[in-house]
Structures are given as C-alpha cells and as structure tokens.
C-alpha cells in the first residue's frame, strides 16, 4: 500500500507522517454510530466554552466566535446540511473540523483543558440521561392503559394459572395489575440508574485532570449534573452507567416478553381470551384465515437483543485497565440499539393493549371449567369442619376426582356425593364453589 505523507490526520497528525490505512480508518471511525450524540456534544462544548471565558482561559472574542459557530453547526445538522466525514473519526472531530472552517484558528481554542476522553464520557452520560427520561415517559403511558383496563375489568373473572394450569379464580384486573407492578419497578430502576450517572466527567481531560484553572462545578451545573465526578481516571473510563442502563432495558424487556407470551397464548382459538385489533396483527401469505399476533411475537423476540447487548457491554468492560481504552468505542452501539428496541417494545405493547378486546365470557367459562374453586373448598373444610389443611386437601382432591368422573363442575355435584367423601359437609359448601363467590371471598 502506497504512503501519502501529506495526508496524516489533521487533528492528531503532528506525531504521524503517514495517513491511516483504509482498514484502520474504517475500524477506527465511530461517526456512523456516535453522530447520534451531536446535540449532547454541542451542548457540552457550549458549556465548556462558557467556562473557559469565565475563567479567563480564552478571550471573550474567541469564546463568542466559538459559540456562534457551534450554534450554526447545530442548525446545519438539524436541517440535514452537515456532511459527516468518516476520515474525521467521530462526532467530536467532525464538529471541531467544521467549526474551524467557519471561524478559523479560534476553533482550536475550544479543546483547551479537555480531551476527547472526558468529552465523549460527558456526551454519553447526557444522552443516556435523556434516554431514560424518554423510556420512563413511555412506561407511564403503558401503565395508564393498564390502569384503565384494570378499572374496566375489576369484576371480569378469569382463571389464575400456575404451571399454565388453571389454579384459582381471579379477575382480569388483578392479572393485569401484576404487570403494572413490574413496570413500576422497571421505572424505579431506570430512575435510580439516572441518579447514579448524573455526575459530570468534564474537566477530567485525558485522565489526570488539567493544570488550567477550570471550574468543574460550573460546567456540571450548566449541563444539569448533580456534581463533577470525584476521580478523573474514573470519570473518563467508567461505563457502569451504560451497563446499568442496558440491564434496566433488558429487565423491562423480560417483563414485556412475559406479557407478550400471554397475549400470544390468549389470542389463540384454544384460549380465546383476547382479540387484537387489525392494526396490531398480520396475516398469512398462504393461509387466508390467519390473524397472527406478530407485534407480540416481535416484542418477545427483541428480548434476545436486549439481553445480548447487556452481555456485549459487560464483555467489553471486563478486562480493561485504567483509564481510557479504545475498546470503549464499542459502548454506544449496543446502548443505542437497546434504547431503540425497548422504546419500540413499550410502544407496541401500549398499542396492542389499548386497542384489544377481551372475551370475558370465555374467561369466566375457563375459570369454571378448571375446578379453580378447589382451594376455596379446602379452606372451607379447614374453617368450618376444623380439619387440618392436609386432611382438607385430601378431601377436596377426592371431590374433584368425583366431579371429573361425573363430567360436572364442582358446584354441580349433589350434596350427597360430597358427603360420601366427608359426612360433615353441609349445603353451606355451595357458598364457596361458584367462582364469583370464591373471588369475592
């Protein structure tokens, strides 16, 4: 491969005579991923510039030119007029290079008292903090839908399940509220993670801080952080905030996947508990009768991506010495992907539930068919006949077997049939054998 000594990297090329190889340029560049943080990068640069001027580190005139140029670049990117260049590696270099084109040599003063190490760490924390705000808002919208359904179905009886077998009668509201509670914990995890990440690495520079008289508290406050990071090596190299974000996304995905699995089951003719709207279903290219719950299946499927992104990040971080290492360039793609995936999953689940209809008659029939009041019968034997629970359990099992053999529901058995199992049983037993009574009790 021929060498071109006139074309070394303009940002760090003083030490180098030759340009990077094409493959090196390709593997080294992250602009295709981190350009997503352009707003955070400009916001951080504006705060840093203001601080430099305030501290007398750069002149007012240079500071004004820099800030005007940064605002112009923000407008160019917003309008789609900005050219992102792979040769400039990342979002930081792309913006700084364009700033130099606009205002000249004064642009070079912006990077005083900082490094790309603390710059990217600051940008990434800002982006993750805003991503959490967006996810929490999405979760709350899903919770609003679930809360409405719980109100609408406070009296809709269905079988509760263990081992996917009918267990005890409950209400649809109680079942759905379980997911509301899961989401409440998910929301809390995201908020807790946000509190921990809300420290500013800006001013850590490459790793050891800077001799310039900077004001880290000023930039932290300008950027909405609670405080600067306490240790500069940790400031530039810590990515546990991203790992925690990925765990929160994966855990939320697990909860949504469980709900999606139930939607998929309930939508089958064999269950017939739920009917999804056409807007959240798909058809078959060969079977005209099909109405597939593909939105729910995709939510279930994306859980694998969320879990994989968490493992990917942990694997990147597991052996890194302090402080910054180029491996950390691999931290953003998985984080961005998980944000996109979990946001889409939450919104899809919200849409499915908001437009779904529930077949409450079918749910009630399923609760009645599954001998779901057997536990209520056993409890009645304990409370009214003073039987030890294990004895009551045995009596109830025998009565259930009798009902199975006769092909009837528990409340359809004759009193004499049940008395053949235990002669102390009275007709008061019927007060607990109907599913409505068992749920009320």
C-alpha positions in Angstrom: 0.0 0.0 0.0 1.5 3.4 -1.0 2.1 6.0 1.6 0.8 9.6 1.5 2.8 11.7 4.0 0.9 14.8 3.1 -2.4 13.5 4.4 -2.0 12.5 8.0 -4.9 13.1 10.4 -5.3 16.9 10.8 -6.4 16.5 14.5 -3.6 14.4 15.8 -1.3 14.1 12.8 1.7 16.1 14.3 3.2 12.9 15.6 2.5 10.9 12.4 3.9 11.2 8.9 1.6 8.7 7.1 -2.2 8.6 6.8 -4.0 5.6 8.3 -4.6 2.6 6.1 -8.1 2.3 4.7 -8.9 -0.6 7.0 -7.5 1.3 10.0 -9.7 4.3 9.1 -12.7 2.0 8.9 -12.2 0.2 12.2 -11.2 3.4 14.0 -14.2 5.5 12.9 -17.2 5.7 15.0 -19.1 8.6 13.3 -21.7 6.2 11.9 -22.8 5.5 15.4 -21.9 8.5 17.6 -23.2 11.2 15.4 -26.4 10.4 17.2 -24.9 12.4 20.1 -24.4 15.6 18.2 -26.8 17.6 20.3 -25.1 16.5 23.5 -21.7 17.2 22.0 -22.6 20.8 21.1 -24.3 21.3 24.4 -21.2 20.1 26.3 -18.9 22.3 24.1 -21.0 25.4 24.7 -20.8 24.9 28.5 -17.1 24.2 28.3 -16.6 27.3 26.2 -18.6 29.5 28.6 -16.4 28.2 31.5 -13.2 28.9 29.6 -14.3 32.5 29.0 -15.5 32.9 32.6 -12.2 31.7 34.0 -10.1 33.9 31.6 -8.6 30.9 29.9 -9.7 32.1 26.4 -10.7 35.6 25.2 -14.3 36.8 25.1 -14.0 37.4 21.3 -12.8 33.8 20.7 -15.5 32.5 23.0 -18.2 34.3 21.2 -16.9 33.2 17.8 -16.8 29.6 19.0 -20.4 29.7 20.5 -21.8 31.3 17.4 -20.1 28.7 15.2 -21.4 25.8 17.3 -24.9 27.2 17.1 -24.5 27.5 13.3 -23.4 23.9 13.1 -26.4 22.8 15.2 -28.6 24.4 12.6 -26.8 22.7 9.8 -27.3 19.3 11.3 -30.9 20.0 12.1 -31.6 20.9 8.5 -29.6 17.9 7.1 -27.0 20.2 5.6 -24.0 18.9 7.6 -21.6 16.4 6.0 -20.4 13.7 8.4 -16.9 12.5 7.3 -15.5 9.1 8.2 -12.0 10.4 7.9 -12.6 12.6 10.9 -13.4 9.6 13.1 -16.1 10.7 15.4 -18.8 13.4 16.2 -16.3 15.4 18.2 -13.8 15.8 15.3 -16.5 16.3 12.8 -17.9 19.3 14.7 -14.5 20.7 15.6 -13.4 20.5 11.9 -16.5 22.3 10.7 -16.0 24.9 13.4 -12.5 25.6 12.1 -14.0 26.0 8.6 -16.4 28.6 9.9 -14.4 30.7 12.4 -10.8 29.8 11.6 -8.0 29.2 14.1 -10.0 30.3 17.1 -11.8 27.0 16.9 -8.6 25.3 18.1 -9.0 27.0 21.5 -12.2 25.1 22.3 -10.3 22.0 23.1 -8.3 23.8 25.8 -8.4 21.9 29.1 -10.3 18.9 27.8 -9.8 15.7 25.9 -12.0 13.6 23.7 -11.9 11.2 26.7 -13.9 13.4 29.0 -15.8 14.9 26.1 -17.3 11.6 25.0 -17.9 10.4 28.6 -19.9 13.6 29.2 -21.8 13.4 25.9 -22.7 9.7 26.6 -23.9 10.5 30.1 -26.0 13.3 28.8 -27.5 11.1 26.1 -28.2 8.3 28.5 -29.9 10.6 31.0 -32.2 11.9 28.3 -32.9 8.4 27.0 -34.0 7.4 30.5 -36.5 10.3 30.6 -37.9 9.1 27.3 -38.3 5.5 28.4 -39.9 6.4 31.8 -42.4 8.5 29.9 -43.2 5.6 27.6 -43.6 3.2 30.6 -46.0 5.6 32.2 -48.1 5.7 29.1 -48.3 1.9 29.1 -49.2 1.9 32.8 -52.0 4.4 32.1 -53.5 1.9 29.6 -53.1 -1.0 32.0 -54.7 1.1 34.8 -57.7 1.8 32.6 -58.1 -1.9 31.7 -57.9 -2.8 35.4 -60.7 -0.3 36.1 -62.8 -1.7 33.3 -62.3 -5.3 34.3 -62.4 -5.1 38.1 -65.2 -7.7 38.0 -64.1 -9.8 35.0 -63.4 -13.3 36.3 -60.7 -15.5 34.7 -58.6 -18.5 35.8 -55.3 -17.7 37.5 -52.6 -20.0 36.4 -49.6 -21.8 37.8 -47.6 -24.2 35.6 -50.0 -22.9 32.8 -52.8 -24.9 34.5 -55.9 -23.3 35.9 -55.3 -22.7 39.6 -57.6 -20.3 41.3 -60.2 -17.8 40.0 -59.0 -14.2 39.9 -60.0 -11.1 38.0 -58.5 -9.8 34.8 -57.8 -6.6 36.7 -55.7 -8.5 39.2 -53.8 -10.3 36.4 -53.0 -7.1 34.5 -52.1 -5.2 37.7 -49.2 -7.7 38.2 -47.6 -6.2 35.0 -48.4 -2.7 36.2 -46.3 -3.5 39.3 -43.5 -5.0 37.3 -43.3 -1.8 35.2 -43.4 0.3 38.3 -40.2 -1.5 39.5 -38.7 -1.1 36.0 -39.4 2.6 36.1 -37.8 2.8 39.5 -34.6 1.0 38.3 -34.2 3.5 35.4 -34.7 6.4 37.7 -32.2 5.0 40.2 -29.7 4.5 37.4 -30.2 8.0 36.3 -29.3 9.3 39.7 -26.0 7.4 39.7 -25.0 8.5 36.3 -25.7 12.2 36.9 -22.1 13.3 37.6 -20.0 15.3 35.1 -16.7 13.9 33.8 -16.0 17.2 32.0 -12.6 18.5 33.2 -11.1 15.1 33.7 -9.3 15.7 30.4 -7.4 12.6 29.2 -7.2 11.0 32.6 -5.2 13.2 35.1 -7.1 16.4 35.1 -5.7 19.7 33.7 -3.4 22.5 35.0 -5.8 25.2 33.7 -7.9 27.0 36.4 -11.1 25.4 35.2 -14.4 25.4 37.2 -15.9 21.8 37.0 -18.8 22.8 39.3 -19.8 25.5 36.8 -19.9 23.1 33.8 -21.6 20.4 35.9 -24.4 22.8 36.8 -24.7 24.2 33.3 -25.2 20.7 32.0 -27.7 19.6 34.7 -25.4 17.3 36.5 -25.6 17.0 40.3 -21.8 17.3 40.7 -18.5 16.6 39.0 -17.1 13.0 39.1 -14.8 12.7 42.1 -11.9 10.9 40.3 -10.6 11.9 36.9 -9.5 8.4 35.9 -12.9 7.0 36.8 -14.5 9.9 35.1 -13.1 9.1 31.7 -13.3 5.3 31.9 -16.5 4.5 33.9 -19.2 2.9 31.8 -21.1 1.2 34.5 -23.9 3.7 34.0 -24.3 2.3 30.4 -24.2 -1.3 31.8 -26.8 -0.4 34.3 -28.9 1.2 31.6 -28.6 -1.9 29.5 -29.7 -4.1 32.4 -32.7 -1.9 33.1 -33.7 -2.2 29.4 -33.2 -6.0 29.4 -35.2 -6.4 32.6 -38.0 -4.3 31.3 -37.8 -6.4 28.1 -38.2 -9.6 30.1 -41.4 -8.3 31.7 -42.8 -7.2 28.4 -41.8 -10.6 26.9 -43.8 -12.4 29.6 -46.8 -10.2 28.8 -46.3 -10.8 25.1 -46.3 -14.5 25.6 -49.6 -14.4 27.4 -51.1 -12.2 24.7 -49.9 -14.7 22.1 -51.5 -17.6 24.1 -54.7 -15.7 24.9 -55.1 -14.8 21.2 -55.2 -18.5 20.1 -58.7 -20.1 19.4 -57.9 -22.6 22.1 -57.8 -19.8 24.8 -59.9 -17.2 23.0 -59.3 -14.6 25.9 -58.2 -11.7 23.8 -58.7 -10.3 20.3 -56.1 -7.9 18.9 -57.1 -5.2 16.5 -56.1 -5.4 12.9 -53.7 -2.6 13.4 -51.6 -4.8 15.7 -51.9 -8.1 13.7 -50.7 -9.5 10.5 -52.0 -12.1 8.0 -50.5 -15.1 6.2 -49.4 -15.1 2.5 -50.9 -18.6 2.1 -53.5 -19.2 4.8 -56.3 -16.7 4.4 -57.9 -17.4 7.8 -54.8 -16.4 9.8 -54.6 -13.4 12.1 -51.2 -13.5 13.7 -50.1 -11.6 16.9 -46.9 -10.6 15.3 -46.4 -7.4 17.3 -46.4 -9.5 20.5 -44.1 -12.1 18.9 -41.6 -9.3 17.9 -41.7 -7.9 21.4 -40.9 -11.4 22.7 -38.2 -11.8 20.1 -36.4 -8.5 20.8 -35.7 -9.6 24.3 -32.8 -11.6 22.9 -31.3 -8.4 21.5 -31.7 -6.6 24.8 -30.0 -9.5 26.7 -27.3 -9.7 24.1 -26.5 -6.0 24.3 -26.0 -6.3 28.0 -23.6 -9.2 27.7 -21.7 -7.4 24.9 -21.1 -4.4 27.1 -20.1 -6.4 30.1 -17.7 -8.4 28.0 -16.0 -5.2 26.6 -15.5 -3.8 30.0 -14.4 -6.9 31.9 -10.7 -6.7 31.3 -10.0 -3.0 30.7 -7.1 -1.4 32.7 -7.5 2.3 33.7 -8.1 4.7 32.2 -9.5 5.2 28.7 -9.1 2.4 26.1 -10.3 2.4 22.5 -12.4 -0.6 23.4 -14.8 1.9 24.9 -15.8 2.9 21.4 -17.9 -0.2 21.4 -20.1 1.1 24.3 -22.5 3.2 22.3 -23.9 1.0 19.5 -25.3 -1.6 22.0 -26.7 1.2 24.2 -28.4 3.0 21.3 -29.8 -0.3 19.9 -31.3 -1.2 23.3 -32.9 2.2 23.6 -34.5 1.8 20.2 -35.6 -1.7 20.9 -37.1 -1.2 24.3 -38.8 2.0 23.3 -40.4 0.2 20.3 -41.4 -2.7 22.5 -43.1 -0.5 25.1 -44.9 1.5 22.4 -46.1 -1.7 20.7 -47.3 -3.2 23.9 -49.2 0.0 24.7 -50.8 0.0 21.3 -51.8 -3.7 21.5 -53.4 -3.4 24.9 -55.1 -0.1 24.2 -57.0 -1.5 21.2 -57.6 -5.0 22.3 -60.9 -6.5 23.3 -61.2 -9.2 26.0 -63.7 -12.1 25.8 -64.8 -12.1 29.4 -67.4 -14.7 28.9 -64.8 -17.1 27.6 -62.5 -16.2 30.6 -65.4 -16.9 33.0 -66.1 -20.3 31.4 -62.5 -21.3 31.6 -62.4 -20.4 35.3 -65.5 -22.6 35.8 -64.1 -25.5 33.8 -60.8 -25.8 35.6 -62.0 -26.7 39.1 -60.4 -23.4 40.2 -62.5 -23.2 43.4 -60.9 -26.4 44.8 -58.6 -24.4 47.1 -61.7 -22.4 48.4 -63.3 -25.8 49.1 -60.3 -27.0 51.1 -60.2 -23.7 53.0 -63.9 -24.1 53.8 -63.2 -27.5 55.2 -60.5 -26.1 57.5 -62.6 -23.2 58.7 -66.0 -24.9 59.0 -65.1 -28.5 59.7 -61.9 -27.8 61.7 -59.9 -30.2 59.6 -56.1 -30.0 59.4 -55.3 -28.5 56.0 -53.6 -31.6 54.7 -56.8 -33.6 55.5 -58.9 -30.9 53.9 -56.6 -31.1 50.9 -57.2 -34.9 50.6 -61.0 -34.5 51.0 -61.0 -31.8 48.3 -58.9 -33.9 45.9 -61.3 -36.8 46.2 -64.3 -34.5 45.5 -62.5 -33.0 42.4 -61.9 -36.6 41.1 -65.5 -37.4 41.6 -66.6 -34.3 39.6 -64.2 -35.2 36.9 -65.6 -38.8 36.7 -69.2 -37.4 36.5 -68.2 -34.7 34.0 -69.6 -31.9 36.1 -68.4 -28.7 37.8 -67.8 -28.7 41.5 -70.9 -26.6 42.2 -73.0 -29.1 40.2 -72.2 -32.0 42.4 -75.0 -33.3 44.7 -74.5 -32.7 48.4 -74.8 -36.4 49.0 -71.9 -37.0 46.6 -69.7 -34.8 48.7 -71.0 -36.2 52.0 -69.9 -39.6 50.7 -66.3 -38.3 51.0 -66.8 -36.5 54.3 -70.2 -36.7 56.1 -69.7 -33.5 58.0 -70.1 -31.4 54.8 -73.2 -29.3 54.7 -75.0 -27.4 52.0 -73.1 -24.2 53.1 -70.3 -25.6 50.9 -72.1 -24.2 47.9 -71.3 -20.7 49.1 -67.7 -21.1 48.0 -68.0 -23.4 45.0 -69.1 -20.8 42.5 -66.2 -18.8 41.0 -67.8 -15.5 41.7 -68.1 -16.3 45.4 -64.6 -17.6 45.6 -63.2 -14.4 44.1 -65.3 -12.3 46.4 -64.1 -14.2 49.5 
